Amino acid sequence: MPHEPASGPACAICYDHEALLHAAHGLASRLGLPLLAPQDNGPVLRLAVTTDGLELRRVEMRPGQGVRIQWLGNRRLRQASAATEGLIRAVGARRGQRPTVLDATAGLGRDAALLAERGCVVWMAERSPVLAAMLADALERLDQSPDGAGLAAHLHLYPGDAIAFMRERAGPERPDVVYLDPMYPETGKAAKSRKDMQLLQQLLGTDPDPPGLLETALRTARQRVVVKRPRKAPALAGPEPSHRITGKSTRFDVYVLG
Ligand SMILES: C[S@@+](CC[C@H](N)C(=O)[O-])C[C@H]1O[C@@H](n2cnc3c(N)ncnc32)[C@H](O)[C@@H]1O
């Protein structure tokens, strides 16, 4: 189900130079979005086909100023930080134990890649066709690179609604952990400085049904469900989390099962 807002296309496909026109054409027809030359009028958001992968940008941004999914050579993936350690602890990964994780709200795949880098096998579900196309492109590039194939082997993409994925995998293939990071209306200074989140919010708005996602996740995961929230936000509607891991700006609500 396409999830970008229904009032006309929220986004158009464009290309950085003529040699990429053919690829841009294919992407536009796969996603059912208009194809525009870089300066054409039309939707403000553009998914640009570039020689280094897909880039989501606003029409006034120059190439390179938008958001890309860059897993290869991304040093942040290997750096230890309090936020990363919080995520790793929240999913229950420890020495000798690497749970399989369904990242049911994959977005730009940053959290998924952090978990995969630490050895978890991660399924990424993303229902926005634009973001799913960016994830598929990044995954293909990673897989084709000699340095990235190891990480790529831990990452799998489901381009669609996570609830459908969980219904399909209700049996022995259930993931150990379901991880949720739904869109939250960001306000204040932090939001202004986060270009990636601003672009995502323009593309998607807020997620309509995080409590429904939590309910299905609680029925699907074998071991636990983890929900990422802004530090001071209320928990999602539903049962109380078993415990919380609170960091500087975010919090992980952990629902331990069984
Ligand atoms: C805040 S972003 C996630 C960011 C992500 N954790 C990262 O590290 O890049 C939330 C994403 O969840 C996706 N989403 C929300 N509900 C979903 C569902 N039911 N199935 C699949 N994707 C969903 C939205 O389209 C959006 O891209």
The ligand as a MOL file (V3000), in Angstrom:
LIG
                    3D

  0  0  0     0  0            999 V3000
M  V30 BEGIN CTAB
M  V30 COUNTS 27 29 0 0 0
M  V30 BEGIN ATOM
M  V30 1 C 10.9660 7.5040 12.4410 0
M  V30 2 S 11.0570 6.5470 10.9790 0 CHG=1
M  V30 3 C 12.1780 5.2700 11.4570 0
M  V30 4 C 13.6240 5.6600 11.4300 0
M  V30 5 C 14.5380 4.4650 11.5670 0
M  V30 6 N 14.4800 3.8860 12.9000 0
M  V30 7 C 15.9670 4.7710 11.1840 0
M  V30 8 O 16.8700 4.3830 11.9510 0
M  V30 9 O 16.1870 5.3530 10.1190 0 CHG=-1
M  V30 10 C 9.5380 5.6540 10.9340 0
M  V30 11 C 9.3120 4.8670 9.6590 0
M  V30 12 O 8.3850 3.8240 9.9010 0
M  V30 13 C 7.6200 3.6170 8.7380 0
M  V30 14 N 6.3990 2.8980 9.1600 0
M  V30 15 C 5.4380 3.3120 10.0090 0
M  V30 16 N 4.4880 2.3740 10.1760 0
M  V30 17 C 4.8590 1.3150 9.4030 0
M  V30 18 C 4.2770 0.0320 9.1420 0
M  V30 19 N 3.1100 -0.3360 9.7080 0
M  V30 20 N 4.9380 -0.7940 8.3110 0
M  V30 21 C 6.1160 -0.4270 7.7290 0
M  V30 22 N 6.6890 0.7890 7.9180 0
M  V30 23 C 6.0800 1.6450 8.7560 0
M  V30 24 C 7.3860 5.0210 8.2230 0
M  V30 25 O 7.0600 4.9910 6.8360 0
M  V30 26 C 8.7400 5.6670 8.5080 0
M  V30 27 O 9.6030 5.5540 7.4160 0
M  V30 END ATOM
M  V30 BEGIN BOND
M  V30 1 1 1 2
M  V30 2 1 2 3
M  V30 3 1 2 10
M  V30 4 1 3 4
M  V30 5 1 4 5
M  V30 6 1 5 6
M  V30 7 1 5 7
M  V30 8 2 7 8
M  V30 9 1 7 9
M  V30 10 1 10 11
M  V30 11 1 11 12
M  V30 12 1 11 26
M  V30 13 1 12 13
M  V30 14 1 13 14
M  V30 15 1 13 24
M  V30 16 1 14 15
M  V30 17 1 14 23
M  V30 18 2 15 16
M  V30 19 1 16 17
M  V30 20 1 17 18
M  V30 21 2 17 23
M  V30 22 1 18 19
M  V30 23 2 18 20
M  V30 24 1 20 21
M  V30 25 2 21 22
M  V30 26 1 22 23
M  V30 27 1 24 25
M  V30 28 1 24 26
M  V30 29 1 26 27
M  V30 END BOND
M  V30 END CTAB
M  END
